[in-house]
Amino acid sequence: MAKITGFNDREQRLFDVLSDGKYHTIAELKKVFSRISKAHLEETYEQWDESDQDAQAQSFVRNGLRRLVRDGWVDGPHTNSSLPRGTYALSRTGKERIKRGTTETTSARTRRSGKAKKKVKAAPKKSKPADASLLKGVEKATAKQVAKEKAQAARKRAEAAVKREAAAEKSSNGKKAPAKKKSSAKSKTSTKPKKSSMLSKALDEIKTSVGEKKKNKKAVARAKAQEAAKKATEAAAVAAE
């Protein structure tokens, strides 16, 4: 068969076998890679056996069939339900391409167009270096702005200081500062003197009343004594007569 552009060596080998239009199983297609799989194992591994060779040949078959099926040359059980499991054959599209003498697979054209687009892609534009005079002007403007902000902040601080001094002077010229509220602790202690003063006052009143009562008793006793003395004098006078 003619060489199909876009197929690698393994894909081309499988296409040459399947181009007869007959059904081929994976077991048949593995024979195509018998010697290749053996050479690959000898080159890659120090120790291997026949089972490794069979697995490697089957891997080559499946990897090779992937592009053939994807590009529409070959049908498998997953693309044609009439095919038995593990069986592959030329598709209707593949047969038509062989009749037309097609020598290039579709994925090759896609890859080529993609490479062309990458080449045509324009390189990103480089930004022009900033003008030195422009940078200097920006630096000056920034410095002026910073100086202006610092001056404004200093002016605000000075105005605040003047306001505080004026408020302090006003309060010292006659306006008493608002009295602070006494704390609850002080209010509690302040009630104690009131209670003690009331108690002392009551005690004084009691003492006064007691003293007055004593004075009254003494005055009564004195009056009684005087009355008794008077009576005794009068009795003595009568007796003398």
CYANA upper distance limits for C-alpha pairs under 8 A (distance plus 0.5 A):
  1 MET  CA     16 ASP  CA      6.36
  1 MET  CA     19 SER  CA      8.20
  2 ALA  CA    103 THR  CA      7.40
  3 LYS  CA     12 GLN  CA      7.64
  3 LYS  CA    103 THR  CA      7.07
  4 ILE  CA     12 GLN  CA      7.65
  4 ILE  CA    102 THR  CA      8.30
  4 ILE  CA    103 THR  CA      5.08
  4 ILE  CA    104 GLU  CA      5.58
  4 ILE  CA    105 THR  CA      7.13
  5 THR  CA    103 THR  CA      6.55
  5 THR  CA    104 GLU  CA      4.98
  5 THR  CA    105 THR  CA      6.75
  5 THR  CA    108 ALA  CA      7.34
  6 GLY  CA    104 GLU  CA      6.85
  6 GLY  CA    105 THR  CA      6.28
  6 GLY  CA    107 SER  CA      7.38
  6 GLY  CA    108 ALA  CA      5.19
  7 PHE  CA     11 GLU  CA      5.96
  7 PHE  CA     12 GLN  CA      6.18
  7 PHE  CA    105 THR  CA      7.98
  8 ASN  CA     12 GLN  CA      6.59
  9 ASP  CA     13 ARG  CA      6.77
 10 ARG  CA     14 LEU  CA      6.93
 10 ARG  CA     60 PHE  CA      7.68
 10 ARG  CA     61 VAL  CA      8.33
 10 ARG  CA     64 GLY  CA      6.20
 11 GLU  CA     15 PHE  CA      6.66
 11 GLU  CA     64 GLY  CA      5.12
 11 GLU  CA     65 LEU  CA      7.24
 11 GLU  CA     67 ARG  CA      8.00
 11 GLU  CA     68 LEU  CA      7.66
 12 GLN  CA     16 ASP  CA      6.64
 13 ARG  CA     17 VAL  CA      7.07
 13 ARG  CA     32 VAL  CA      7.89
 14 LEU  CA     18 LEU  CA      6.68
 14 LEU  CA     29 LEU  CA      7.68
 14 LEU  CA     32 VAL  CA      8.17
 14 LEU  CA     61 VAL  CA      8.11
 14 LEU  CA     64 GLY  CA      7.48
 14 LEU  CA     65 LEU  CA      7.81
 15 PHE  CA     19 SER  CA      6.23
 15 PHE  CA     68 LEU  CA      8.14
 16 ASP  CA     20 ASP  CA      8.23
 17 VAL  CA     29 LEU  CA      8.39
 18 LEU  CA     22 LYS  CA      7.18
 18 LEU  CA     23 TYR  CA      8.05
 18 LEU  CA     24 HIS  CA      7.61
 18 LEU  CA     74 VAL  CA      8.47
 18 LEU  CA     88 TYR  CA      8.37
 18 LEU  CA     89 ALA  CA      6.50
 18 LEU  CA     90 LEU  CA      6.66
 19 SER  CA     90 LEU  CA      6.96
 19 SER  CA     95 LYS  CA      8.39
 21 GLY  CA     89 ALA  CA      6.77
 21 GLY  CA     90 LEU  CA      5.95
 21 GLY  CA     95 LYS  CA      8.03
 22 LYS  CA     89 ALA  CA      6.50
 22 LYS  CA     90 LEU  CA      7.93
 23 TYR  CA     87 THR  CA      6.91
 23 TYR  CA     88 TYR  CA      6.25
 23 TYR  CA     89 ALA  CA      5.31
 23 TYR  CA     90 LEU  CA      8.47
 24 HIS  CA     28 GLU  CA      6.72
 24 HIS  CA     29 LEU  CA      7.31
 24 HIS  CA     87 THR  CA      6.11
 24 HIS  CA     88 TYR  CA      5.97
 24 HIS  CA     89 ALA  CA      6.83
 25 THR  CA     29 LEU  CA      6.86
 25 THR  CA     86 GLY  CA      6.14
 25 THR  CA     87 THR  CA      4.88
 25 THR  CA     88 TYR  CA      6.76
 26 ILE  CA     30 LYS  CA      6.50
 26 ILE  CA     58 GLN  CA      7.83
 26 ILE  CA     61 VAL  CA      7.68
 26 ILE  CA     86 GLY  CA      6.33
 26 ILE  CA     87 THR  CA      6.97
 26 ILE  CA     88 TYR  CA      8.25
 27 ALA  CA     31 LYS  CA      7.60
 28 GLU  CA     32 VAL  CA      8.15
 29 LEU  CA     33 PHE  CA      8.09
 29 LEU  CA     61 VAL  CA      7.15
 30 LYS  CA     34 SER  CA      7.06
 30 LYS  CA     54 ASP  CA      8.14
 30 LYS  CA     57 ALA  CA      5.85
 30 LYS  CA     58 GLN  CA      6.20
 30 LYS  CA     60 PHE  CA      8.45
 30 LYS  CA     61 VAL  CA      6.76
 31 LYS  CA     57 ALA  CA      8.17
 33 PHE  CA     37 SER  CA      6.22
 33 PHE  CA     57 ALA  CA      5.90
 33 PHE  CA     60 PHE  CA      7.67
 33 PHE  CA     61 VAL  CA      8.22
 34 SER  CA     38 LYS  CA      6.86
 34 SER  CA     53 GLN  CA      8.04
 34 SER  CA     54 ASP  CA      8.34
 34 SER  CA     57 ALA  CA      6.78
 35 ARG  CA     39 ALA  CA      6.72
 36 ILE  CA     40 HIS  CA      6.67
 36 ILE  CA     57 ALA  CA      8.35
 37 SER  CA     41 LEU  CA      6.74
 37 SER  CA     53 GLN  CA      6.40
 37 SER  CA     54 ASP  CA      8.43
 37 SER  CA     56 GLN  CA      6.20
 37 SER  CA     57 ALA  CA      5.88
 37 SER  CA     60 PHE  CA      8.42
 38 LYS  CA     42 GLU  CA      6.74
 38 LYS  CA     53 GLN  CA      6.39
 39 ALA  CA     43 GLU  CA      6.68
 40 HIS  CA     44 THR  CA      6.57
 41 LEU  CA     45 TYR  CA      5.99
 41 LEU  CA     48 TRP  CA      7.57
 41 LEU  CA     52 ASP  CA      8.47
 41 LEU  CA     53 GLN  CA      7.63
 42 GLU  CA     46 GLU  CA      7.27
 48 TRP  CA     52 ASP  CA      6.57
 48 TRP  CA     53 GLN  CA      8.22
 49 ASP  CA     53 GLN  CA      7.06
 50 GLU  CA     54 ASP  CA      6.71
 51 SER  CA     55 ALA  CA      6.73
 52 ASP  CA     56 GLN  CA      6.59
 53 GLN  CA     57 ALA  CA      6.69
 54 ASP  CA     58 GLN  CA      6.75
 55 ALA  CA     59 SER  CA      6.72
 56 GLN  CA     60 PHE  CA      6.86
 57 ALA  CA     61 VAL  CA      6.86
 58 GLN  CA     62 ARG  CA      6.78
 59 SER  CA     63 ASN  CA      6.62
 60 PHE  CA     64 GLY  CA      6.51
 61 VAL  CA     65 LEU  CA      6.62
 62 ARG  CA     66 ARG  CA      6.85
 63 ASN  CA     67 ARG  CA      8.29
 64 GLY  CA     68 LEU  CA      7.62
 65 LEU  CA     69 VAL  CA      6.60
 65 LEU  CA     74 VAL  CA      8.40
 66 ARG  CA     70 ARG  CA      6.61
 67 ARG  CA     71 ASP  CA      6.36
 68 LEU  CA     72 GLY  CA      6.83
 68 LEU  CA     73 TRP  CA      5.73
 68 LEU  CA     74 VAL  CA      6.02
 69 VAL  CA     73 TRP  CA      6.36
 69 VAL  CA     74 VAL  CA      5.33
 69 VAL  CA     75 ASP  CA      6.38
 69 VAL  CA     76 GLY  CA      7.72
 71 ASP  CA    105 THR  CA      7.23
 71 ASP  CA    106 THR  CA      6.62
 71 ASP  CA    107 SER  CA      7.15
 72 GLY  CA     91 SER  CA      7.44
 72 GLY  CA     93 THR  CA      6.88
 72 GLY  CA     94 GLY  CA      6.97
 73 TRP  CA     90 LEU  CA      6.55
 73 TRP  CA     91 SER  CA      6.22
 73 TRP  CA     93 THR  CA      6.75
 73 TRP  CA     94 GLY  CA      4.58
 73 TRP  CA     95 LYS  CA      8.22
 74 VAL  CA     88 TYR  CA      7.30
 74 VAL  CA     89 ALA  CA      6.10
 74 VAL  CA     90 LEU  CA      4.85
 74 VAL  CA     91 SER  CA      5.26
 74 VAL  CA     94 GLY  CA      6.84
 75 ASP  CA     79 THR  CA      6.21
 75 ASP  CA     80 ASN  CA      6.53
 75 ASP  CA     88 TYR  CA      6.27
 75 ASP  CA     89 ALA  CA      6.09
 75 ASP  CA     90 LEU  CA      6.50
 75 ASP  CA     91 SER  CA      5.60
 76 GLY  CA     80 ASN  CA      6.35
 76 GLY  CA     83 LEU  CA      7.09
 76 GLY  CA     86 GLY  CA      8.05
 76 GLY  CA     87 THR  CA      6.74
 76 GLY  CA     88 TYR  CA      5.28
 76 GLY  CA     89 ALA  CA      7.42
 77 PRO  CA     81 SER  CA      5.95
 77 PRO  CA     82 SER  CA      7.72
 77 PRO  CA     83 LEU  CA      5.65
 77 PRO  CA     84 PRO  CA      6.72
 77 PRO  CA     85 ARG  CA      6.23
 77 PRO  CA     86 GLY  CA      7.51
 77 PRO  CA     87 THR  CA      7.24
 77 PRO  CA     88 TYR  CA      7.81
 83 LEU  CA     87 THR  CA      6.70
 83 LEU  CA     88 TYR  CA      7.75
 90 LEU  CA     94 GLY  CA      6.12
 90 LEU  CA     95 LYS  CA      6.85
 91 SER  CA     95 LYS  CA      6.78
 92 ARG  CA     96 GLU  CA      6.81
 93 THR  CA     97 ARG  CA      6.69
 94 GLY  CA     98 ILE  CA      6.81
 95 LYS  CA     99 LYS  CA      6.83
 96 GLU  CA    100 ARG  CA      6.71
 97 ARG  CA    101 GLY  CA      6.54
 97 ARG  CA    102 THR  CA      5.67
 98 ILE  CA    102 THR  CA      6.50
104 GLU  CA    108 ALA  CA      7.39
104 GLU  CA    109 ARG  CA      8.25
105 THR  CA    109 ARG  CA      7.60
106 THR  CA    110 THR  CA      6.95
107 SER  CA    111 ARG  CA      6.66
108 ALA  CA    112 ARG  CA      6.68
109 ARG  CA    113 SER  CA      6.63
110 THR  CA    114 GLY  CA      6.62
111 ARG  CA    115 LYS  CA      6.77
112 ARG  CA    116 ALA  CA      6.80
113 SER  CA    117 LYS  CA      6.77
114 GLY  CA    118 LYS  CA      6.87
115 LYS  CA    119 LYS  CA      6.87
116 ALA  CA    120 VAL  CA      6.79
117 LYS  CA    121 LYS  CA      6.66
130 ALA  CA    134 LEU  CA      7.60
130 ALA  CA    135 LEU  CA      7.48
131 ASP  CA    135 LEU  CA      6.85
132 ALA  CA    136 LYS  CA      6.69
133 SER  CA    137 GLY  CA      6.68
134 LEU  CA    138 VAL  CA      6.77
135 LEU  CA    139 GLU  CA      6.73
136 LYS  CA    140 LYS  CA      6.75
137 GLY  CA    141 ALA  CA      6.69
138 VAL  CA    142 THR  CA      6.64
139 GLU  CA    143 ALA  CA      6.67
140 LYS  CA    144 LYS  CA      6.71
141 ALA  CA    145 GLN  CA      6.71
142 THR  CA    146 VAL  CA      6.75
143 ALA  CA    147 ALA  CA      6.70
144 LYS  CA    148 LYS  CA      6.57
145 GLN  CA    149 GLU  CA      6.72
146 VAL  CA    150 LYS  CA      6.76
147 ALA  CA    151 ALA  CA      6.71
148 LYS  CA    152 GLN  CA      6.76
149 GLU  CA    153 ALA  CA      6.75
150 LYS  CA    154 ALA  CA      6.74
151 ALA  CA    155 ARG  CA      6.69
152 GLN  CA    156 LYS  CA      6.75
153 ALA  CA    157 ARG  CA      6.82
154 ALA  CA    158 ALA  CA      6.78
155 ARG  CA    159 GLU  CA      6.72
156 LYS  CA    160 ALA  CA      6.70
157 ARG  CA    161 ALA  CA      6.78
158 ALA  CA    162 VAL  CA      6.82
159 GLU  CA    163 LYS  CA      6.77
160 ALA  CA    164 ARG  CA      6.79
161 ALA  CA    165 GLU  CA      6.82
162 VAL  CA    166 ALA  CA      6.71
163 LYS  CA    167 ALA  CA      6.70
164 ARG  CA    168 ALA  CA      6.73
165 GLU  CA    169 GLU  CA      6.68
166 ALA  CA    170 LYS  CA      6.62
167 ALA  CA    171 SER  CA      6.76
168 ALA  CA    172 SER  CA      6.85
169 GLU  CA    173 ASN  CA      6.83
170 LYS  CA    174 GLY  CA      7.99
170 LYS  CA    175 LYS  CA      7.70
171 SER  CA    175 LYS  CA      5.50
171 SER  CA    176 LYS  CA      7.12
171 SER  CA    177 ALA  CA      7.42
172 SER  CA    176 LYS  CA      7.97
182 LYS  CA    186 LYS  CA      6.63
182 LYS  CA    187 SER  CA      6.97
183 SER  CA    187 SER  CA      6.82
184 SER  CA    188 LYS  CA      6.69
185 ALA  CA    189 THR  CA      6.90
186 LYS  CA    190 SER  CA      6.47
187 SER  CA    191 THR  CA      7.03
188 LYS  CA    192 LYS  CA      7.71
189 THR  CA    193 PRO  CA      8.23
190 SER  CA    194 LYS  CA      7.81
191 THR  CA    195 LYS  CA      6.94
192 LYS  CA    196 SER  CA      6.72
193 PRO  CA    197 SER  CA      6.49
194 LYS  CA    198 MET  CA      6.71
195 LYS  CA    199 LEU  CA      6.68
196 SER  CA    200 SER  CA      6.63
197 SER  CA    201 LYS  CA      6.55
198 MET  CA    202 ALA  CA      6.71
199 LEU  CA    203 LEU  CA      6.67
200 SER  CA    204 ASP  CA      6.58
201 LYS  CA    205 GLU  CA      6.71
202 ALA  CA    206 ILE  CA      6.69
203 LEU  CA    207 LYS  CA      6.59
204 ASP  CA    208 THR  CA      6.52
205 GLU  CA    209 SER  CA      6.64
206 ILE  CA    210 VAL  CA      6.59
207 LYS  CA    211 GLY  CA      6.52
208 THR  CA    212 GLU  CA      6.59
209 SER  CA    213 LYS  CA      6.67
210 VAL  CA    214 LYS  CA      6.78
211 GLY  CA    215 LYS  CA      6.68
212 GLU  CA    216 ASN  CA      6.58
213 LYS  CA    217 LYS  CA      6.68
214 LYS  CA    218 LYS  CA      6.71
215 LYS  CA    219 ALA  CA      6.60
216 ASN  CA    220 VAL  CA      6.63
217 LYS  CA    221 ALA  CA      6.61
218 LYS  CA    222 ARG  CA      6.52
219 ALA  CA    223 ALA  CA      6.56
220 VAL  CA    224 LYS  CA      6.59
221 ALA  CA    225 ALA  CA      6.59
222 ARG  CA    226 GLN  CA      6.58
223 ALA  CA    227 GLU  CA      6.58
224 LYS  CA    228 ALA  CA      6.60
225 ALA  CA    229 ALA  CA      6.63
226 GLN  CA    230 LYS  CA      6.61
227 GLU  CA    231 LYS  CA      6.76
228 ALA  CA    232 ALA  CA      6.63
229 ALA  CA    233 THR  CA      6.66
230 LYS  CA    234 GLU  CA      6.77
231 LYS  CA    235 ALA  CA      6.61
232 ALA  CA    236 ALA  CA      6.70
233 THR  CA    237 ALA  CA      6.73
234 GLU  CA    238 VAL  CA      6.84
235 ALA  CA    239 ALA  CA      6.75
236 ALA  CA    240 ALA  CA      6.78
237 ALA  CA    241 GLU  CA      7.18
